[in-house]
Amino acid sequence: MSDPAPTLPHLPFFERLAALEEKSPAFRAFSAGRVTLRVVDAWVVEGPRVAAADSWSLRAVREAIEAMDAGHGARALLRSVVDAIDPRHAVARVALVTPRLIAYARALQLDGEWALAADVHRTVIAHADLEKDPDSVITAFLQLGACMRTLARWDEAMDAYDGAGQAAAEAGDVMNMLKARVGEANVLMDRGSLPEAEQILDETIADAEQLGLRDLRSAALHDRAAAAHRRGDYEAAVAMQYLALQDAQEGTSRDRVLADLAASFFEIGLRSAARDANLVLAATAQEQFTRWQATINLMEIAASDRYEPVFEQYRRELAPAALPPTLSAWYYLYMGQGYRVFDRTEQAKAALERALALAEEHRINQVVFLAENALSDLRDGARVHVVTAAAPTPMVEAAAQGVRRLRELAGIRE
């Protein structure tokens, strides 16, 4: 199995390095990552001599890794990659290297470096053998799909999930075949094809229940709730999200369910519950993407509560962040809506126009619709409508209380 790579090997690393100061810690870290990938490429193509004890290439890579800051999390991961191809430390096999590369890619994802992580996953796909190492091939395809979704590169995301599904089918891996279907459903939702996405997710939920796959059922329920949210059925979304939260694995899966639960609370008008969830995520979420998303949502909540100093605090915190396209579009949308609340008309217009431009460029259809409507309302002088909460249903109230307990247990103050 292979996946098309950039013309220049590891181009994303060159592009990232070009934007950094040469002596900065980040430059040293990404430079070490790039040379590690290059020596792995050479080792696969040219054979064991690349990793011989007297190899200049291997010594240079080790020196680049040692030049990283001692506390950098990726330092040990890159060392382990080099150790796996060094004949003095282990029997060198590709199947020993690929899981270590995937761990490095996941670390990049957690730090918000999705283009770099995608490049590492592509490296795994290019070098791994599906027959001997199916787990690495399938995982790399699935994670590549996640990276491409984050970067709003929908066609590449769909190709990656299709690759995961094909690899899983060849390996007889039913769990990952279903995970690939969930990924494809998410891309369809991103593109606005809700009915098709819902059908796939409903089928996957049923299959997961029949097979007793609770983690997968939780993931599919979570995504099915996202479809209900987009249709405006927020109470159904809360019910499914809270159910998904019970079986979600600790870490990024749980964080993402909690993030969407917060969004549904907000739409119902339960801003206090939405704030609780986003405060937990902003402080504790593993992925940088989720922490940014929570902070954007806290900015929106502050505007809805008409707390301008708090709105400004979150806006300024996010201003220097290298947000990916999807989050950047939402950030400018909520900034524009907030400026409208505070009667800062010119700033609102500029922010909403920026949101619309980003959304059109990256085909983020929901933001296109919302930004166009907000600009129309701004021209007409319409006021921003803020949802007032009705009496919550017992299920919604139980979910709100559960999230409040999470915030209290985390020791986070309002």
URVEN-V564411 format. One record per residue. SS is DSSP state (H for helix, E for strand, C for the rest). OMEGA is omega in whole degrees, 0 to 359 (* if undefined). D_CENTER is the distance of its C-alpha to the mean C-alpha in Angstrom with 2 decimals. Layout:
((SS OMEGA D_CENTER) (SS OMEGA D_CENTER))
//
This chain:
((C 176 24.41) (C 181 23.09) (C 184 20.55) (C 179 21.67) (C 176 21.06) (C 181 21.73) (C 175 25.49) (C 182 25.44) (C 177 23.92) (C 178 20.82) (H 180 21.06) (H 178 17.60) (H 177 19.03) (H 181 22.21) (H 179 20.55) (H 180 18.59) (H 181 21.85) (H 182 23.86) (C 186 22.18) (C 171 23.06) (C 188 26.38) (C 183 27.90) (C 183 28.85) (C 177 25.68) (H 180 23.85) (H 179 20.66) (H 180 22.93) (H 182 24.52) (H 183 21.32) (H 175 19.85) (H 177 23.42) (H 177 23.77) (H 181 20.66) (H 183 22.09) (H 176 25.56) (H 178 24.40) (H 180 22.75) (H 180 25.93) (H 174 28.20) (H 177 26.36) (H 182 26.85) (H 180 30.48) (H 179 31.04) (H 186 29.94) (H 189 32.07) (H 176 35.05) (C 190 35.38) (H 183 36.21) (H 178 38.25) (H 183 35.12) (H 180 34.56) (C 184 38.26) (C 182 39.36) (C 183 40.85) (C 178 37.95) (H 182 37.42) (H 182 33.90) (H 178 32.82) (H 181 34.58) (H 179 32.86) (H 179 29.40) (H 178 30.38) (H 179 31.71) (H 179 28.48) (H 180 26.54) (H 178 29.27) (C 176 29.04) (C 176 25.58) (C 186 25.72) (C 183 26.91) (C 183 24.22) (C 185 21.23) (H 184 19.08) (H 184 18.70) (H 180 22.50) (H 180 23.33) (H 179 20.74) (H 174 22.30) (H 183 25.73) (H 177 25.11) (H 181 24.27) (H 177 27.53) (H 183 29.44) (H 178 28.53) (H 180 30.26) (C 184 33.12) (C 178 36.10) (C 185 37.45) (C 184 34.65) (C 170 33.93) (C 188 34.73) (C 175 32.41) (C 180 30.52) (H 182 27.37) (H 174 26.23) (H 185 26.40) (H 189 24.27) (H 178 21.34) (H 179 19.93) (H 175 20.17) (H 179 18.36) (H 177 15.46) (H 176 15.54) (H 179 15.56) (H 179 12.58) (H 177 10.56) (H 176 12.09) (H 178 11.02) (H 180 7.28) (H 179 8.15) (C 179 10.15) (C 181 7.90) (C 189 9.94) (H 180 8.02) (H 178 11.45) (H 179 13.22) (H 179 11.13) (H 179 11.72) (H 178 15.31) (H 178 15.72) (H 176 14.56) (H 178 17.02) (H 177 19.60) (H 181 19.39) (H 181 19.82) (H 188 22.71) (H 186 24.52) (C 179 24.01) (C 184 26.67) (C 181 25.62) (C 185 28.92) (C 187 28.84) (C 185 25.15) (H 182 23.44) (H 182 20.77) (H 180 19.43) (H 184 19.62) (H 179 17.89) (H 180 15.05) (H 177 14.57) (H 181 14.62) (H 181 12.10) (H 174 9.54) (H 177 10.72) (H 179 10.09) (H 178 6.38) (H 181 6.57) (H 175 9.14) (H 180 7.69) (H 181 5.33) (C 179 8.76) (C 176 10.69) (C 193 12.75) (H 181 13.59) (H 179 16.61) (H 176 15.08) (H 180 12.31) (H 177 15.31) (H 181 17.34) (H 179 14.99) (H 175 14.93) (H 177 18.65) (H 177 19.17) (H 180 17.61) (H 179 19.91) (H 180 22.89) (H 179 22.47) (H 179 22.16) (H 179 25.21) (H 181 27.20) (H 182 26.46) (C 184 27.32) (C 185 24.05) (H 180 23.84) (H 183 20.88) (H 170 18.60) (H 179 20.38) (H 177 19.28) (H 178 15.62) (H 177 15.82) (H 177 17.48) (H 178 14.80) (H 178 12.28) (H 178 15.06) (H 179 15.64) (H 178 12.21) (H 178 12.92) (H 176 16.36) (H 178 15.26) (H 181 13.28) (C 178 16.65) (C 180 18.68) (C 186 20.33) (H 184 20.31) (H 180 23.45) (H 179 22.41) (H 181 18.99) (H 180 20.89) (H 180 23.47) (H 183 21.13) (H 178 19.42) (H 178 22.91) (H 182 24.20) (H 177 21.41) (H 180 21.99) (H 180 25.68) (H 181 25.32) (H 178 23.22) (H 181 25.87) (H 183 28.66) (H 180 27.31) (C 182 26.57) (C 188 22.87) (H 180 21.79) (H 181 18.22) (H 177 17.64) (H 178 19.59) (H 181 17.44) (H 181 14.22) (H 176 16.30) (H 179 17.92) (H 181 14.75) (H 176 13.85) (H 175 17.57) (H 178 17.58) (H 177 15.06) (H 178 17.72) (H 178 20.44) (H 182 18.83) (H 177 18.79) (C 180 22.41) (C 178 23.33) (C 191 24.24) (H 179 22.69) (H 175 24.99) (H 178 24.10) (H 180 20.38) (H 181 21.14) (H 181 23.30) (H 180 20.78) (H 181 17.93) (H 175 20.44) (H 178 21.65) (H 182 18.22) (H 183 17.76) (H 183 21.02) (H 182 19.93) (C 176 16.25) (C 175 15.90) (C 178 15.73) (C 189 12.58) (H 180 8.93) (H 179 10.45) (H 180 12.86) (H 184 10.72) (H 176 8.88) (H 181 12.43) (H 179 13.91) (H 180 11.82) (H 175 13.05) (H 177 16.40) (H 180 16.72) (H 179 16.32) (H 175 19.01) (H 182 21.24) (H 182 21.16) (H 177 22.22) (H 182 25.01) (C 178 26.17) (C 186 25.53) (H 178 24.18) (H 178 25.24) (H 177 23.12) (H 179 20.08) (H 178 20.83) (H 183 21.19) (H 182 17.76) (H 175 16.05) (H 177 18.35) (H 183 17.36) (H 181 13.62) (H 183 14.45) (H 192 16.69) (H 185 15.25) (C 182 11.48) (C 185 10.48) (C 176 7.20) (H 179 8.21) (H 184 5.55) (H 177 7.09) (H 176 10.38) (H 180 10.50) (H 180 9.86) (H 180 12.58) (H 175 14.82) (H 180 14.76) (H 177 15.79) (H 175 18.43) (H 179 19.74) (H 181 20.20) (H 179 21.92) (H 177 24.17) (H 180 25.28) (H 177 26.06) (C 180 28.07) (C 175 29.74) (C 186 29.06) (H 179 29.06) (H 179 29.02) (H 175 25.90) (H 181 24.23) (H 179 25.29) (H 180 24.09) (H 179 20.44) (H 181 20.82) (H 178 22.27) (H 183 19.72) (H 188 16.96) (H 181 19.36) (C 185 19.03) (C 178 15.24) (C 184 13.72) (C 174 11.31) (C 188 9.52) (H 183 11.69) (H 180 10.24) (H 180 10.14) (H 179 13.35) (H 179 15.04) (H 179 14.57) (H 180 15.68) (H 177 18.81) (H 182 19.48) (H 174 19.65) (H 179 21.55) (H 178 23.99) (H 178 24.45) (H 178 25.10) (H 176 27.61) (H 179 29.30) (H 184 29.75) (C 176 31.38) (C 176 33.52) (C 195 32.18) (H 184 32.64) (H 179 32.33) (H 177 29.13) (H 181 27.71) (H 182 28.77) (H 181 27.23) (H 181 23.80) (H 177 23.84) (H 177 25.03) (H 178 22.22) (H 181 19.68) (H 180 21.66) (H 179 21.84) (H 182 18.11) (H 178 17.58) (H 181 20.50) (H 186 19.46) (H 176 16.06) (C 177 17.42) (C 195 15.45) (H 182 18.45) (H 180 18.03) (H 176 17.88) (H 182 20.82) (H 183 22.81) (H 181 22.24) (H 178 22.91) (H 179 26.02) (H 180 27.32) (H 178 26.82) (H 177 28.69) (H 178 31.39) (H 180 31.80) (H 179 32.02) (H 181 34.77) (H 180 36.57) (C 181 36.43) (C 178 34.74) (C 177 33.45) (C 179 29.90) (C 177 29.97) (C 182 28.61) (C 174 28.35) (C 186 30.79) (C 169 30.03) (C 178 32.48) (C 184 33.54) (C 174 30.59) (C 178 31.23) (H 179 31.68) (H 180 28.32) (H 179 26.51) (H 178 28.67) (H 178 27.95) (H 179 24.17) (H 179 24.75) (H 178 27.02) (H 180 24.63) (H 177 21.91) (H 179 24.74) (H 177 25.72) (H 179 22.25) (H 181 22.54) (H 179 26.11) (H 178 25.47) (C 179 22.90) (C 181 25.71) (C 179 23.92) (C 178 26.42) (C * 26.07))
//
